Amino acid sequence: MALTDEQIREALARVIDPELKQDLIALDMIRGVTIDGGDVTVEVTLTIPGCPLKATINDDVVREVGAVEGVERVAVEFGSMSEEQRAAL
């Protein structure tokens, strides 16, 4: 069975931002999900470029997405929010 965007986003909904105490989906921090066979790339937008919790978020995304049946590798790419996006939080 092929992986779906919905499966990956369900896994990402279990990743809680340690500072904001909400999941990455609710915070609109996921800019994209790319699925290529068993390889999944997740684009995460952090609140600030030098986010001190980047490693924690990376590890949590890799753990939750990697637990989805059929996922073989997980890559996380990071960007940062604009001032408008931060203000919307």
C-alpha positions in Angstrom: 0.0 0.0 0.0 1.4 3.4 -1.0 1.9 6.0 1.7 -0.5 9.0 1.7 -0.1 12.6 2.7 -2.9 12.1 5.2 -1.0 9.3 7.0 2.0 11.5 7.3 0.0 14.5 8.5 -1.7 12.3 11.1 1.7 11.3 12.4 2.8 15.0 12.5 -0.3 15.9 14.5 1.4 13.8 17.3 4.5 16.1 17.3 4.1 18.8 19.9 6.1 22.0 19.8 7.8 22.0 23.2 7.6 25.7 23.6 4.0 26.4 22.2 2.5 23.1 23.6 0.5 22.5 20.4 1.0 20.1 17.6 2.8 21.1 14.4 -0.4 20.7 12.3 -2.5 22.9 14.5 0.3 25.5 14.5 0.5 25.4 10.7 4.2 24.7 10.9 4.2 22.1 8.1 4.9 23.7 4.7 5.0 20.5 2.7 5.2 16.7 2.7 6.9 14.8 -0.1 6.6 11.1 -0.5 8.8 9.1 -2.8 8.2 5.4 -2.2 9.3 4.8 1.4 11.2 8.1 1.6 9.4 11.0 3.2 10.6 14.6 3.4 8.8 17.0 5.8 9.2 20.8 5.5 8.9 22.4 8.9 8.6 26.1 9.4 10.1 27.1 12.8 9.1 30.2 14.7 12.6 31.7 14.4 15.7 30.7 12.3 17.8 29.8 15.4 15.1 27.9 17.2 16.8 26.3 20.2 14.3 23.4 20.1 15.1 22.5 16.4 16.9 19.3 17.3 14.0 18.2 19.5 11.4 18.9 16.8 13.6 17.1 14.2 13.9 14.0 16.5 10.1 14.0 17.2 9.2 14.3 13.5 11.6 11.5 12.6 10.2 9.3 15.3 6.5 9.8 14.6 6.7 9.8 10.8 9.2 6.9 10.9 6.6 4.9 12.9 4.1 5.0 10.0 4.0 1.6 8.2 5.9 1.8 4.9 8.1 4.7 5.8 11.8 3.7 5.3 13.6 7.1 5.6 12.6 10.5 7.0 14.2 13.8 6.1 13.3 17.1 7.8 13.9 20.4 6.1 13.6 23.6 8.1 12.6 27.1 7.3 11.4 30.0 9.5 8.2 31.9 9.8 7.7 35.4 8.6 6.7 38.1 11.1 3.1 37.8 9.9 3.1 34.1 10.5 4.5 34.5 14.0 2.0 37.2 14.8 -0.8 34.8 13.8 0.3 32.3 16.5 
